[in-house]
Amino acid sequence: MRKLAIIALMTLASPALAEDVTMNSVLGTTLDEVQASLTAMGYDVRKAEMEDGQIEVYFIRDGQMGEVYVNPRTGAVSKLEIKS
């Protein structure tokens, strides 16, 4: 139930999240929040873990794979790589 509330709040609070993940995205401060944000944006999360103090998530959408690093203190994207 908490996960659904987080997804709903993040979707309403950040209309940009309905689009693509960018360097300006704020996805959440926990693994669960980041995964929920990406899933709500239409990404298929393949793997999520903590690495070097950052939340690291591998995802795929529309045949494109990518990886995003998120600062767990701010929830902001610190690195984004889309592989074509």
KOLMAR-707803 format. One record per residue: residue in three letters; z, x, y of N, C-alpha, C, O, CB in turn. Coordinates in steps of 0.1 Angstrom, whole numbers, padded with zeros to 4 digits, always signed. Glycine has a CB too. Layout:
BEGIN
ALAZXYZXYZXYZXYZXY
...
This chain:
BEGIN
MET+0000+0008-0012+0000+0000+0000+0000+0009+0013-0007+0006+0022+0012-0009+0000
ARG+0008+0019+0012+0009+0028+0024-0005+0035+0027-0009+0037+0038+0019+0039+0022
LYS-0012+0038+0016-0025+0045+0017-0035+0035+0024-0043+0039+0033-0031+0049+0003
LEU-0035+0022+0020-0043+0013+0027-0040+0011+0042-0049+0010+0050-0043-0001+0020
ALA-0028+0011+0045-0023+0010+0059-0028+0022+0067-0033+0021+0078-0008+0009+0060
ILE-0027+0034+0061-0032+0046+0068-0047+0045+0070-0052+0049+0081-0029+0059+0059
ILE-0055+0041+0060-0069+0040+0061-0073+0030+0073-0081+0033+0081-0076+0036+0048
ALA-0066+0019+0072-0069+0009+0083-0065+0014+0097-0073+0012+0106-0060-0004+0080
LEU-0054+0020+0098-0050+0025+0111-0060+0036+0116-0064+0036+0128-0036+0031+0111
MET-0064+0045+0107-0072+0056+0111-0086+0051+0115-0093+0056+0124-0073+0066+0100
THR-0091+0041+0108-0104+0035+0110-0104+0028+0124-0113+0029+0132-0108+0025+0099
LEU-0093+0020+0127-0092+0013+0140-0090+0023+0151-0095+0021+0162-0081+0003+0139
ALA-0082+0033+0149-0078+0042+0160-0089+0052+0163-0090+0057+0174-0066+0050+0156
SER-0098+0055+0154-0108+0065+0156-0122+0060+0152-0126+0062+0140-0105+0078+0148
PRO-0129+0053+0160-0142+0048+0157-0151+0059+0152-0161+0056+0145-0148+0041+0168
ALA-0150+0071+0157-0158+0082+0153-0157+0085+0138-0167+0090+0132-0155+0095+0161
LEU-0146+0081+0132-0145+0084+0118-0154+0075+0109-0157+0079+0098-0131+0081+0113
ALA-0159+0065+0115-0169+0056+0108-0182+0063+0106-0191+0059+0098-0171+0043+0115
GLU-0184+0074+0113-0197+0081+0112-0196+0093+0103-0192+0092+0091-0201+0086+0126
ASP-0198+0105+0108-0197+0117+0100-0185+0125+0104-0180+0124+0115-0210+0126+0102
VAL-0181+0133+0095-0170+0143+0098-0176+0154+0107-0187+0159+0104-0163+0149+0085
THR-0168+0157+0117-0173+0168+0126-0161+0177+0130-0150+0175+0125-0179+0161+0140
MET-0164+0187+0137-0153+0196+0142-0143+0189+0151-0132+0194+0153-0159+0209+0149
ASN-0147+0178+0156-0138+0170+0165-0130+0160+0157-0121+0153+0163-0146+0163+0176
SER-0132+0158+0144-0125+0148+0136-0110+0152+0134-0107+0163+0133-0132+0146+0123
VAL-0102+0142+0134-0088+0143+0130-0087+0134+0118-0088+0122+0118-0078+0138+0142
LEU-0084+0141+0107-0084+0134+0094-0070+0131+0088-0069+0123+0078-0092+0142+0084
GLY-0060+0137+0092-0047+0135+0087-0039+0148+0085-0045+0159+0085-0047+0127+0074
THR-0026+0147+0082-0018+0159+0081-0013+0161+0066-0006+0171+0064-0006+0158+0089
THR-0018+0153+0057-0014+0155+0043-0027+0155+0034-0037+0150+0039-0004+0145+0038
LEU-0026+0160+0022-0038+0159+0013-0042+0144+0011-0054+0141+0012-0034+0165-0001
ASP-0033+0135+0009-0036+0121+0007-0043+0115+0019-0053+0108+0018-0023+0113+0004
GLU-0038+0118+0031-0044+0112+0043-0058+0118+0045-0067+0110+0049-0035+0116+0055
VAL-0060+0130+0043-0074+0136+0045-0083+0130+0035-0094+0127+0038-0073+0152+0044
GLN-0079+0129+0022-0088+0123+0012-0091+0109+0015-0102+0104+0014-0081+0124-0002
ALA-0081+0101+0020-0083+0087+0023-0092+0086+0035-0101+0077+0035-0069+0080+0027
SER-0091+0094+0045-0100+0094+0057-0115+0097+0053-0124+0089+0057-0096+0104+0067
LEU-0117+0107+0045-0130+0110+0040-0136+0099+0031-0148+0096+0033-0130+0123+0032
THR-0128+0093+0023-0132+0082+0014-0136+0070+0023-0147+0064+0020-0122+0078+0004
ALA-0129+0067+0033-0132+0056+0042-0145+0059+0050-0151+0049+0054-0120+0054+0052
MET-0148+0071+0051-0160+0075+0059-0172+0075+0049-0184+0077+0054-0159+0089+0065
GLY-0170+0072+0036-0181+0072+0027-0183+0084+0019-0193+0086+0012-0194+0068+0034
TYR-0174+0094+0020-0176+0106+0013-0169+0105-0001-0159+0098-0002-0169+0118+0021
ASP-0175+0111-0011-0169+0112-0024-0161+0125-0025-0167+0136-0026-0180+0111-0036
VAL-0148+0125-0025-0140+0137-0026-0140+0142-0040-0136+0135-0049-0125+0134-0021
ARG-0144+0155-0041-0144+0161-0054-0132+0169-0058-0128+0170-0069-0157+0170-0055
LYS-0126+0176-0048-0115+0184-0050-0107+0186-0037-0113+0187-0026-0119+0198-0055
ALA-0094+0186-0038-0086+0188-0026-0074+0196-0029-0067+0194-0040-0081+0174-0019
GLU-0071+0206-0021-0060+0215-0024-0055+0222-0011-0062+0222-0001-0063+0225-0034
MET-0043+0228-0012-0038+0236-0001-0043+0250-0003-0042+0255-0014-0023+0235+0001
GLU-0049+0257+0007-0053+0271+0006-0051+0278+0019-0055+0273+0029-0068+0271+0002
ASP-0043+0288+0018-0040+0297+0030-0034+0288+0041-0038+0291+0053-0053+0304+0035
GLY-0026+0279+0038-0019+0271+0048-0028+0259+0054-0023+0252+0063-0015+0279+0059
GLN-0040+0258+0049-0049+0247+0053-0051+0237+0042-0050+0241+0030-0062+0253+0058
ILE-0055+0225+0045-0059+0215+0036-0074+0217+0034-0082+0217+0043-0056+0200+0040
GLU-0078+0220+0021-0092+0223+0018-0097+0211+0009-0091+0208-0001-0094+0236+0011
VAL-0108+0205+0014-0114+0194+0006-0129+0196+0004-0136+0199+0014-0111+0181+0013
TYR-0133+0195-0008-0148+0195-0012-0152+0181-0013-0146+0173-0020-0150+0204-0025
PHE-0164+0178-0008-0169+0164-0008-0184+0164-0010-0191+0174-0009-0165+0157+0004
ILE-0189+0152-0013-0204+0149-0014-0207+0136-0008-0199+0126-0009-0209+0151-0028
ARG-0218+0135-0001-0223+0122+0004-0238+0123+0006-0243+0133+0012-0215+0118+0018
ASP-0245+0113+0002-0259+0112+0003-0266+0125-0002-0276+0130+0004-0263+0110+0018
GLY-0261+0130-0013-0267+0142-0019-0263+0155-0013-0268+0166-0017-0281+0141-0020
GLN-0255+0155-0002-0251+0167+0005-0237+0170+0002-0228+0162+0003-0253+0166+0020
MET-0235+0183-0002-0221+0188-0005-0216+0194+0007-0223+0199+0016-0221+0197-0017
GLY-0203+0194+0008-0196+0201+0020-0182+0204+0017-0176+0200+0006-0197+0192+0032
GLU-0176+0211+0026-0162+0215+0025-0156+0215+0039-0163+0219+0048-0161+0229+0018
VAL-0144+0210+0039-0137+0209+0052-0123+0215+0051-0116+0213+0041-0137+0195+0057
TYR-0119+0222+0061-0105+0227+0062-0098+0220+0073-0104+0218+0084-0105+0243+0064
VAL-0086+0215+0071-0079+0207+0081-0065+0214+0083-0058+0218+0074-0077+0193+0076
ASN-0062+0215+0096-0048+0220+0100-0038+0210+0096-0039+0199+0102-0048+0224+0115
PRO-0028+0212+0087-0019+0202+0083-0009+0199+0094-0002+0189+0093-0011+0207+0071
ARG-0008+0207+0105+0002+0203+0116-0005+0193+0125+0002+0184+0130+0006+0216+0124
THR-0018+0195+0128-0025+0186+0138-0034+0176+0132-0037+0166+0138-0033+0195+0147
GLY-0038+0178+0119-0047+0169+0113-0062+0171+0117-0071+0164+0112-0044+0155+0115
ALA-0064+0181+0126-0077+0184+0131-0085+0193+0121-0080+0201+0114-0076+0190+0145
VAL-0098+0191+0121-0107+0199+0113-0108+0213+0120-0110+0215+0132-0122+0193+0113
SER-0105+0224+0111-0106+0237+0116-0118+0245+0112-0122+0255+0118-0093+0245+0112
LYS-0124+0240+0101-0137+0246+0096-0144+0235+0088-0138+0227+0081-0134+0258+0087
LEU-0158+0235+0090-0166+0225+0083-0179+0232+0079-0185+0238+0087-0169+0213+0093
GLU-0182+0230+0067-0195+0236+0061-0202+0225+0053-0197+0220+0044-0192+0248+0053
ILE-0214+0222+0057-0223+0213+0050-0234+0221+0044-0241+0229+0050-0229+0202+0060
LYS-0235+0219+0030-0245+0227+0023-0257+0218+0021-0256+0206+0016-0240+0232+0009
SER-0269+0223+0024-0281+0214+0023-0288+0216+0009-0298+0209+0006-0291+0217+0033
